[in-house]
Structures are given as structure tokens and as C-alpha cells.
Amino acid sequence: MTTAADAAYVAAVLTLYADLPDTPPGPNPADRSVARNLHRQPVPLPLVESALLLGTLRRFARPSDLPPLPKIRSLAYFPPVIAELQQKPLPEGYLDYLRLKLRGLPQPSASCLESRKRRFLMIANTFCSAVTARPQAPHRMRPVKANSRVLDRGCMGRPNSF
């Protein structure tokens, strides 16, 4: 059975991943599995965020004379970066530096930001319903519609604030 803490951790990891540039429009089942494994290990969220930002920024820092790398297609790209940071932790305050560097990248368009908002709400609602609803087989879960009123509500029926 999924607890609220498990669901919150997985949702946080998937939201951090979905907010990165050049990631898929939504998490897939393999991404959810990687996030659950990170929670079981347990890997602290600041370490996960550091690894996601560092891995992404390394790709953008690639020399321009080399061919571009393909987009990141899965959260499974980042566990080696997490392992690297577990072996050699970042200095104090480096996470803030990585956040600033990511903000310095070209900013997404308004439609991209709206898409990210929908992705976040879909992730949050998926895990809120996993905690509050009775368990169902994965193949029987109903998909959430993008125009559903469910997307406008938080876990406890309170409106999301964006």
C-alpha cells in the first residue's frame, strides 16, 4: 500500500524531472518505478534535485562543435549521476548555483509553461488518487483527462494555486 509520504516523494521527484528542459511531456511507468526505487534506497530529495540539475546542465554545456545530444527520454538517465554525487557530494550552496544556471538557459514559451503546469497537476493528481483511492490493477486505472475538473483540485479537494 502506498503511503502519503511515498506518494509525495515520488510526485516531487517526477515534478522535478518534468520541469527540466528537453524531457518528455509526462512521466511513464518506468519513470515512476525509478522514483519509487529512489525512495526505497532512500535518496534525499535535495540530492535527487542536484543530480537532475547537474546532469541536465552538463548536457547543455557540451561544446557547440559536437553534434547535439538527443533529448532525455527517461528518469533512468540520472541514477548514475546520483551515484556519483553520493560518492562525492557537492559543496554547500552548489544546489542554489545549479538552480541559477538552469534559470539562465533560454526561457520556455507561455504555451510550454502551461503544458508544464498541466504535467505537474497530472502527476500530483495521479499520486493523490493513489493514496486516497482503493488500489487498482495498473491496467485498469482510468486516464486523467486534460480538461477534467480533477486537474483543478488538489489532493484534499482544495483548489490548486498557480
Secondary structure, 3 states (H helix, E strand, C coil): CCCHHHHHHHHHHHHHHHCCCCCCCCCCHHHHHHHHHHHHCCCCHHHHHHHHHHHHHHHHCCCCCCCCCCCCCCHHHCHHHHHHHHHCCCCCCHHHHHHHHHHCCCCCCHHHHHHHHHHHHHHHHHHHHHHHCCCCCHHHCCCCCCCCHHHHECCCCCECCC
